[in-house]
Amino acid sequence: MKTSLKSEIMCIGLVLLPFIYLAIVWTGLPDVVPIHWNASGEVDGWGTKTVLILIPFILPFLVYLLFLLLQRFGPAEKLNKMGKKFAALKFILTLAMSLLAVFIIYSANHGEVARPTFIFVLLGLLFAALGNFSKTIQPNYFLGIRTPWTLKHPSVWKSTHELGGKMWFIGGLIIALTALISTSLIAIICMISILVIITIVPVVHSYLAAKKLKTSQS
């Protein structure tokens, strides 16, 4: 899959956004800043402000780099079948990580998480977006629900990603909605519970689908 500066310019801009924001607020940051918050948005961990430099690298830069490596070394034929969906997925994940990085830096600069709800809503919408793209992912060893059964049987891959995609989409919307109408504690419980369900169920489905396929062929 070929890339060009023109097609990548928006993602590059998103990667640079938290770096630029950090540079703008750097001189106003205290030497010691909050680096961890509890579910209520209260500070429970501190560190030097130089730690914040890692945030843009760990979030948008690393995600974008992984996509570039996938484009360079991944299965070109299968990635090409995704067409514009792959570029859109890369943009959405880079955008989400960039916004999260900016939010973390903003919170560190102000000494508290202004709205913890934002993180849960962002994650919920991200899960929903990933679910929406799930059915377009072709069998590969880099992206998707990679179990021994999905990698072995294309039909199992397809059915597993159709089910997983629906579950991630609905689960993500529930997480976002719950965060908007409930407390942070309930939002955390909801997110963890849904993540367990949408992770385990597709894996179990892939095993049962492969077992059923093997039985029908014997």
Secondary structure, 3 states (H helix, E strand, C coil): CCCCHHHHHHHHHHHHHHHHHHHHHHHHCCCEEEEEECCCCCEEEEEEHHHHHHHHHHHHHHHHHHHHHHHHHCCHHHHHHHCHHHHHHHHHHHHHHHHHHHHHHHHHHHCCCCCCHHHHHHHHHHHHHHHHHHCCCCCCCCCCCCCHHHHHCHHHHHHHHHHHHHHHHHHHHHHHHHHHHCCHHHHHHHHHHHHHHHHHHHHHHHHHHHHHHHHHHC
